[in-house]
Amino acid sequence: MTDLSGLTDLSALSALSALSGDEPGEPGVLTDSWDFDEDWLSDGPKLIVPVPAGSHVDASLVRRVIEGCRTAGSDGVLVLTDGPGGPGASGRTRRTVAPGRAVAAVAGIGSPALLASCDRQGAVLFSGPGSALVAGTPRFLRGAVPEGVDGGRARFARYARTVAHRWPGLPSLARSLPPRHLAWSRSRDVPAGTGAARQLELMRGLTAGCVDAPDFARGWQAARRTSHDNGERLREPLLTAFGQVFSLLEDYSVDLDLKDADDLTDQELADAVREIMEYTEGF
């Protein structure tokens, strides 16, 4: 099987299409041969994450599109399957279901099938047993792939090796869509300009007194979203440290009018972040 490792998101999918002899088809999300349309992928652009699947669309795949719709603000799931007319855009059947009813309405259908947000911000393509491809905007992927782009790709690579005896094509798919970043374990490893680097900068600023607690809380959460959207990954011990900061912020309120008696004060937050930095090897 052709090795597609090292290609970008778009070139990897283009190569996969070329291998199967696909021709451009229906404008929008899909080609006639059940691959993502490159024009749709390029509009954004959209990122692609392979995910494990069984022999049919299961509840876990449906939940991915439901959560993608929720975070992207879409109020419907578009379902495309092959109809009586057979393969090709003209033979497809289309229906729209409400996200809350999608699991009951869709789980159990076979391949090929596409589950997309009605505004086409994202989609889950189930073209055959063993795997599915999730593609979409950062907002859609934030819900559909909560493990993050690189986290999802790394997880799929491990899964593909495990099930290669059953589905031998999956390792090649995993190589075609590798993680874009290394997983960083220490602050010195984190490249400048990343969301994680901004989180570290804010932590240092808070403990040095250069950043006040409300600005830290707002900025750190925004940088965390950027890190997720970029597909950045952490590993121990930095992963635990960032998780601890996230937990602290759940007990801290920026709005004075909404503060509870047991919420952290500004000083308590700064002290707790300083302690995390002092006692974590990642720093």
Disulfide bonds with the S-S distance in Angstrom:
none
